[in-house]
Amino acid sequence: MPLISTIRALMEVLDNIYEHLDRHEFTIGIYLDLLNAFETVNHDILLYKLQNYGVRGIVNQWFKSYLRGRRQIVSIGDSYSDVASVKRERERERERERESLFTVANK
């Protein structure tokens, strides 16, 4: 799946909605804030259970993509940030703990 910007993804969703409305078909959108929803569960177990409940194919791949190896870049005008890994809260906490232990050990 190619990487696309949030704006491009939104434009594609809107285009899809307009297509269906032009054909007088109903459209529905379900928007979820998944930022914290997956912070406390084991991702491998979640993906296994989703597979067992019938979440397969592209939808399962979307969840895998969302949960593993996420990276982001920010652009403002013509300026771009470095590519950074998106870390789960627990990973950030562990890093802070290691840094504080290292700081205490070196005093």
C-alpha positions in Angstrom: 0.0 0.0 0.0 1.6 3.3 -1.1 2.2 6.0 1.5 -0.2 9.0 1.1 -0.7 12.1 3.0 -3.7 12.7 5.4 -5.0 15.3 3.0 -4.9 13.0 0.0 -6.6 10.2 2.0 -9.3 12.7 3.0 -9.8 13.8 -0.6 -10.2 10.2 -1.7 -12.8 9.6 1.0 -14.7 12.7 0.0 -14.5 11.7 -3.7 -15.9 8.2 -2.8 -18.8 9.8 -0.8 -19.6 12.2 -3.7 -19.6 9.3 -6.2 -22.2 7.4 -4.1 -24.3 10.5 -3.5 -24.4 11.2 -7.3 -25.8 7.7 -7.8 -28.4 8.5 -5.1 -26.9 5.8 -2.8 -26.7 6.2 1.0 -23.3 6.8 2.5 -22.2 6.4 6.1 -19.0 7.2 7.8 -17.6 5.8 11.0 -14.7 7.7 12.5 -12.8 6.3 15.4 -10.1 7.9 17.4 -7.7 4.9 17.8 -4.8 6.7 19.3 -5.2 5.3 22.8 -7.4 2.4 22.0 -4.4 0.1 21.2 -2.0 1.4 23.8 -2.8 -1.2 26.5 -3.3 -4.4 24.5 -0.9 -6.9 23.1 -0.9 -6.2 19.3 -0.1 -9.8 18.3 -3.0 -11.2 20.3 -5.3 -8.5 19.0 -4.4 -9.2 15.4 -4.8 -13.0 16.0 -8.3 -12.4 17.5 -9.3 -10.1 14.7 -8.3 -12.8 12.2 -10.3 -15.4 14.1 -13.4 -13.1 14.1 -13.2 -12.8 10.3 -11.3 -9.5 9.9 -9.1 -10.6 7.0 -7.6 -9.2 3.8 -7.2 -5.5 3.4 -8.9 -4.6 6.7 -6.5 -6.9 8.6 -3.5 -5.5 6.7 -4.7 -2.0 7.6 -4.7 -2.9 11.3 -1.2 -4.5 11.0 0.0 -1.4 9.2 -1.5 0.9 11.9 0.0 -1.1 14.8 3.4 -2.0 13.5 6.3 0.2 12.5 4.4 3.4 12.2 6.3 6.4 11.0 5.3 10.0 10.4 6.5 13.1 8.8 5.2 16.7 9.2 5.1 19.2 6.4 4.5 22.9 6.7 4.7 24.8 3.5 7.9 23.8 1.8 9.5 22.5 5.0 9.5 18.9 6.1 10.5 17.2 9.4 12.6 14.2 9.6 10.8 10.8 9.4 10.1 9.6 13.0 8.9 6.4 14.4 5.5 6.6 16.2 5.9 4.9 19.5 3.3 3.5 21.9 3.0 5.2 25.2 4.5 2.1 27.0 7.6 2.3 24.8 8.1 6.0 25.6 7.7 5.2 29.3 10.3 2.4 29.2 12.7 4.8 27.4 12.2 7.5 30.0 12.8 4.9 32.8 16.0 3.7 31.1 17.2 7.3 30.7 16.5 8.1 34.3 18.2 4.9 35.5 21.2 5.8 33.3 21.3 9.3 34.7 21.2 8.0 38.3 23.8 5.4 37.6 26.2 8.0 36.1 26.0 10.5 39.1 
